[in-house]
Amino acid sequence: MSLDKLLMEHMKQAMKNKEKDKLSVIRMVRSSLQNEAIKLGRELTEEDELTVLTREVKQRKDSLLEFDKAGREDLVNNVESEIKVLEAYLPTQLTDKELEQIVQETISEVGATSKKDFGKVMGAIMPKVKGKADGSVVNKLVQQHLS
């Protein structure tokens, strides 16, 4: 089932169950997906959908940090619940061990030996872990292995 159909089903269910928060997040995601399709001028592929979902989660995580710094617990709780709803549509996240292994394998594949090769390694890793791992975590792991 495509993501749009799945979102539509969940949206109907949220309406029936009177889950206003979940409903608003699903509507927002559907809107973002439609905007992306219009921007690209074509139907979205699974990879495009994953990119949009990842972007939405990242925006909320950034907001979460800002709200937390400002001491706005009411907004922090809202954003955390939105993130939980969004993460349900993302692929299963990689464990630390799996991510570590992918980083090591990619460094070997690329033949990276120093921090100068950081860009090559990141360029090779990110397509492999897209949607399955946070880019900042991957970034830190690659830096650790190249130092």
C-alpha positions as CSV (number, residue, x, y, z in Angstrom):
1,M,0.0,0.0,0.0
2,S,1.3,3.4,-0.9
3,L,2.1,5.9,1.8
4,D,-0.7,8.2,0.6
5,K,-3.3,5.5,0.8
6,L,-2.0,4.4,4.2
7,L,-2.2,8.0,5.5
8,M,-5.7,8.3,4.1
9,E,-6.8,5.2,6.0
10,H,-5.1,6.4,9.2
11,M,-6.7,9.8,8.7
12,K,-10.2,8.3,8.5
13,Q,-9.5,6.2,11.6
14,A,-8.2,9.2,13.5
15,M,-11.4,11.1,12.6
16,K,-13.6,8.2,13.8
17,N,-11.6,8.0,17.0
18,K,-11.6,11.8,17.5
19,E,-7.8,11.9,17.7
20,K,-7.4,15.6,16.8
21,D,-3.6,15.7,17.3
22,K,-2.9,12.6,15.2
23,L,-5.3,13.9,12.6
24,S,-3.6,17.2,12.3
25,V,-0.2,15.6,11.9
26,I,-1.4,13.2,9.2
27,R,-3.1,16.1,7.3
28,M,0.2,18.1,7.5
29,V,2.2,15.2,6.2
30,R,-0.3,14.6,3.3
31,S,0.0,18.3,2.5
32,S,3.8,18.2,2.5
33,L,3.7,15.2,0.2
34,Q,1.3,16.9,-2.2
35,N,3.5,20.1,-2.2
36,E,6.6,18.1,-2.9
37,A,4.8,16.3,-5.8
38,I,3.8,19.7,-7.2
39,K,7.3,21.1,-6.8
40,L,8.8,18.1,-8.6
41,G,6.0,18.0,-11.2
42,R,5.6,14.2,-11.0
43,E,4.3,11.4,-8.8
44,L,6.5,10.8,-5.7
45,T,8.6,7.7,-5.5
46,E,9.1,5.9,-2.2
47,E,12.4,7.6,-1.8
48,D,10.8,11.0,-2.3
49,E,8.2,10.2,0.3
50,L,10.9,9.1,2.7
51,T,12.7,12.4,2.1
52,V,9.6,14.4,3.0
53,L,8.9,12.3,6.1
54,T,12.5,12.6,7.2
55,R,12.5,16.4,6.7
56,E,9.3,16.7,8.7
57,V,10.8,14.7,11.6
58,K,14.0,16.7,11.5
59,Q,12.1,20.0,11.6
60,R,10.2,18.9,14.7
61,K,13.4,17.7,16.4
62,D,15.0,21.1,15.7
63,S,11.9,22.8,17.1
64,L,12.0,20.5,20.1
65,L,15.5,21.7,21.0
66,E,14.4,25.3,20.7
67,F,11.3,24.9,22.8
68,D,13.3,22.9,25.4
69,K,15.8,25.8,25.6
70,A,13.0,28.3,26.1
71,G,11.4,26.2,28.8
72,R,8.1,25.7,26.9
73,E,7.1,22.3,28.2
74,D,3.6,22.6,26.7
75,L,5.1,22.9,23.2
76,V,7.7,20.3,23.9
77,N,5.0,17.7,24.7
78,N,3.1,18.7,21.6
79,V,6.1,18.3,19.3
80,E,7.1,15.0,20.9
81,S,3.7,13.6,20.2
82,E,3.9,14.8,16.6
83,I,7.3,13.1,16.2
84,K,5.9,9.8,17.5
85,V,3.1,9.9,14.9
86,L,5.6,10.7,12.1
87,E,8.1,8.0,13.2
88,A,5.4,5.4,12.7
89,Y,5.6,6.0,9.0
90,L,9.4,5.8,8.8
91,P,11.3,2.6,8.2
92,T,12.7,0.9,11.3
93,Q,15.7,2.7,12.6
94,L,19.1,1.1,12.5
95,T,20.6,0.0,15.8
96,D,23.9,1.5,17.0
97,K,25.8,-1.8,16.1
98,E,24.3,-1.9,12.6
99,L,25.1,1.7,12.0
100,E,28.6,1.2,13.2
101,Q,29.1,-1.7,10.9
102,I,27.8,0.2,7.9
103,V,30.2,3.1,8.7
104,Q,33.2,0.8,8.9
105,E,32.3,-1.1,5.7
106,T,31.8,2.2,3.8
107,I,35.1,3.6,5.0
108,S,36.8,0.4,3.7
109,E,34.9,0.6,0.4
110,V,35.8,4.2,-0.2
111,G,39.4,3.6,1.0
112,A,39.2,6.6,3.4
113,T,42.2,7.1,5.6
114,S,41.9,10.6,7.0
115,K,39.4,13.5,7.7
116,K,40.0,14.7,4.2
117,D,37.9,11.8,2.9
118,F,35.0,12.8,5.1
119,G,32.9,14.1,2.2
120,K,33.4,10.9,0.2
121,V,32.4,8.7,3.1
122,M,29.3,10.7,3.9
123,G,28.3,10.8,0.3
124,A,28.5,7.0,0.1
125,I,26.8,6.3,3.5
126,M,23.8,8.6,3.4
127,P,22.0,6.8,0.5
128,K,22.4,3.5,2.4
129,V,20.9,4.7,5.6
130,K,18.4,7.3,4.3
131,G,15.4,7.4,6.7
132,K,16.9,4.6,8.8
133,A,19.4,6.8,10.8
134,D,19.8,10.4,11.9
135,G,22.3,12.2,9.7
136,S,24.0,13.9,12.7
137,V,24.6,10.5,14.4
138,V,26.1,9.2,11.2
139,N,28.2,12.3,10.9
140,K,29.6,11.8,14.5
141,L,30.4,8.2,13.8
142,V,32.3,8.9,10.6
143,Q,34.3,11.6,12.3
144,Q,35.2,9.2,15.1
145,H,36.4,6.6,12.7
146,L,38.4,9.0,10.5
147,S,40.2,10.7,13.4
